[in-house]
Each structure stands twice: as structure tokens, then as C-alpha cells.
Amino acid sequence: MRLLPVVLLATAPLCAHVGSPDIFFQGDAGPYKLLVTIRPPVVVPGVAEVEIRSASPDVREIHIVPLRLGISGQQFPPVPDLAQPSKDDPQFYTGALWLMVVGSWQVRIDVDGARGKGRLSVPVPALSTRVLAMQKTVAGILLALGLVLAVGIVSIAGACAREAVVEPGKQPDAQQVRRGRVAMATAAVGVAGVVWFGGQWWGSAESDYMRMIVKPLVLRPQVQGSRITLSLQDPSWMRRRADDLLPDHGHLMHLYMLRLPGMDLVWHVHPEPDSTGGFTQQLPPMPAGRYALFGDVVHADGLAETATAEIELPAIDGQPLSGDDAAGDGPPIDEADYNRSVAPLPGGYRMVWDRSGETAPWHARRPYLFRFRVEDGAGKPASDMELYMGMLGHAAFVRSDRSVFAHVHPSGSVPMAALALTQPENPHAGHMTMAAGLPAEVSFPYGFPKPGGYRIYVQVKRGGAILIGVFDARVEN
């Protein structure tokens, strides 16, 4: 008897960020500053786990409710759930919400406290992308029960045909014994047929589930001279379009290019849409080699995705970077120093990773606040900081094997284009306005999804130049 695996559809670990499905967001619900962690469900429909930390102790209660994102018209949400405060930490709240269908959602958070009421909404993707096998223990139990049931059916059929007409106290004769054996053989064939047809039905159902799985967008790059063209293709049933994209920080695509295997050179560029429905980018001067590509896009319903590819490039005699495009360098990943907290920057400046608020080692699936500071040669905070695409900075967290890639902002891992959909009255939600005296420090809320070595690329802007600091972290369970 072939074991029939249970098919469970899991939430997209490869969408929004590669291998990093959890959502981290830092924002204000009225007068209350919150750090929100949302772990999307592993099945859809399924339960999303919500963790909320309040920066102040004057919050009385928090309610949470799920709403569809990018859906016009009236919605009829369920009654909001009351998040439960921790007994050990009254500023830490937890809750759970059902996400019933595949798509783009938002979790609305309503806070009531001593300073009045406040509201915050966090976009959350819920996509099915994997099939999980049945647990071995459950499979063993079901197999044993199935064998008992099959043997019981065959035995009962034989007993009925052999002994049903025998008078009490007498033994079956030879004819009745033969009739019982024929009945048992017939029942065994029937049970085998039921098992076979059940296996065929299950295989068909499994195929249907496999077709329903959402696969990540495929990024197909081509290089001609010093120009790269990129096309997006959807291999899944959703038929996602590449012409419904929203600008995020003023760009339809954010492309990171990492030189392999060292991950020592990085470019963050912004390809423009072309007449073919794809994207094109004039490359800067680049050495020959193999490169990993990560292309971030946001769909009209707020669904954010990262399409990936690898490409072998010849030496590129390109044009200098301009606008929001930037490049940086660091030591090869196999020479990573996990204790290094200072990265040199041009002009005698440096970027300092301030670890005073966190203690090493880092652990997987825990939210952290990563703080970085720009200093001049004398160790004083830089005084000429500027906004980079409307924010104090950007960061990319990449696992050494590139199975994890997350583009993170000071507000968290939520794209600003998706956040703006939760606040249609404020299309620039999450962005700052340019002002004199910007701080020289930027922080990023994020949690590593699994153990291993990670490289962190931190981007800031000062004196009209975009700078990239490169750091490394070792993450444990």
C-alpha cells in the first residue's frame, strides 16, 4: 500500500523577500510607537501569528483584524481580536488571525491607551508555494490502522460466507470452507481495488494542488554591450502581470547585483521599463564574472516579489552611476569577520554598527533593531546626511548561500508602495521629508529566518554621494 502524503500549501517564502517570509514593521499608531512582527501562515487558509511590542508602558489594550489589501469597495471584516499582553512583559502583545484566501492582506492594529487611540496597518502577503509531506509518526499510525481495517474486512467477509449458515455448535464443512476462501479472495481484490482507485484519486488531487502552488517570478536577463535587459515571467497559475507594477521609492524595480562567489561587490540600480514590457539598465563599469541578481517589484494589489537570476558577464565598459544607483565593496564572504563593527567609507568617513542595544550571538526568528551610524575621521557624527529615496537609508540582508535576500527599510521589511495602499489618503506613507540636520544614525527592524552566515549591505547618502557599508553576522538557532 503506497503512503498517501498530506498536501499542505505553505505561505510564500520566496515572495516579497527570498527565503524571508516573516514581516517586520516599526511605525506609529497615533502617539504609540510599535514594533510589529507578523509570521504568515504555513497553510492558506491558515493562522498568522502577530507579535507587537510597545515602546511605552501606557498602552491599555490592542485589537487586531485582517483586511484584504488592494480591494476596492466595502469589506466586512470579522470582529477584531484582542491581543494578549505577556505576563512577563506587559509591553509585549501576541495574537493570531485567520487569513482565508491567497493574496495580499493587511493587519489593522487599533491601540487604546492613556494618550488616546491610534491605528496602524501592516501589509502581509499570503501565498501558497510549497507542499509539506505528512509527518512520519502520523503516516505510521494511519498505515497500521489501514492494515488492520483491510485485514478485518477480508476476515469478516470470509467468516460471513463460511459460518453464517452453520448451525450453532457445528463446524463448517468443506464446501462452506471453500465458499469462505472465495469470499476472502474476492474481498481482498475489492480492498486492493479501493486502495488503487484511492491512490489514483489522491494523485489527481495532488496534481491539482501542485498546479495551485504559486511559484516566484522568473527573472530572465540578457546583456548586449553594456546594457542589460530583464523580462519577468510567471510560471504559476496566478498569471501575474508585469505591467501592473507600482513605483516603490520612485522606481518600478530595484535590482541588486552581487558578484559571486565572494559577494564582495554590490550594485543597487533601478532598471527602467522598455517597449517590450520588460526592463533595461545601462550598466556601470563592472569586472567580468558571475553575478547574482535580485529584482524587487510591487504589484498593484500590494503584493511584493523578488525575482532572482544568475548571469555570467564579460568585463563591462559602462557609464558612471547616476541618480539613485549606487555601488559598494567589502571583503570576500569567505573572509568575513563577524566581530567587525566598522566599515570604511570614502572621504575618510566610516560606518559604525552600533551593537550596544543587542547582545551576540544573533538567533534566528527573533526581531532585532540594527543600528548604524556614519562618522567623520574624528569620530563625530556626520553633519551632511541626506535622504536616500525618501528614507534615512536602505539595507539588504543576504545569506552567504543566497537562499535569503531581504531589502529592508527603517520602517521594516514592508515595501513603501504596499504601505501606501493601507493609507490611500497618504500616498507617501513611510517616507520622510527633506530637512536640515538629519541624524547620522539609521536603524532597521529585521529578524534572520534561519541560522548561517549573513552579509548586510547598508546604504546611506551624505554630501550628495550614496555610500554602502558592508558587515557580516553569524546567526544561531
Sequence and secondary structure as in RCSB ss.txt:
>XXXX:A:sequence
MRLLPVVLLATAPLCAHVGSPDIFFQGDAGPYKLLVTIRPPVVVPGVAEVEIRSASPDVREIHIVPLRLGISGQQ
FPPVPDLAQPSKDDPQFYTGALWLMVVGSWQVRIDVDGARGKGRLSVPVPALSTRVLAMQKTVAGILLALGLVLA
VGIVSIAGACAREAVVEPGKQPDAQQVRRGRVAMATAAVGVAGVVWFGGQWWGSAESDYMRMIVKPLVLRPQVQG
SRITLSLQDPSWMRRRADDLLPDHGHLMHLYMLRLPGMDLVWHVHPEPDSTGGFTQQLPPMPAGRYALFGDVVHA
DGLAETATAEIELPAIDGQPLSGDDAAGDGPPIDEADYNRSVAPLPGGYRMVWDRSGETAPWHARRPYLFRFRVE
DGAGKPASDMELYMGMLGHAAFVRSDRSVFAHVHPSGSVPMAALALTQPENPHAGHMTMAAGLPAEVSFPYGFPK
PGGYRIYVQVKRGGAILIGVFDARVEN
>XXXX:A:secstr
        EEE SSBSSBT   EEEEEEETTEEEEEEEE  SSSSEEEEEEEEESSS EEEEEEEEEESS  S  
     EE EE SS TTEEEEEEEE SSEEEEEEEEEEETTEEEEEEEEEEE EEEE    HHHHHHHHHHHHHHH
HHHHHHHHHHHHHTTS TT    HHHHHHHHHHHHHHHHHHHHHHHHHHHHHHHHHHHHHHHS    EEEEEEET
TEEEEEEE  STT   SSSB  BTTBS EEEEEEETT  EEEEE  EE TTSSEEEE   B SEEEEEEEEEEBT
TS EEEEEEEEEE  B      TT EEEE   GGG  TT  EEE GGG EEEEE TTS SSEETT  EEEEEEEE
 TTS B S EE BTTBS EEEEEETTSS EEEEBTTBSS HHHHHHH TT TTTT     SS  SEEEEEE  SS
SEEEEEEEEEEETTEEEEEEEEEEEE 
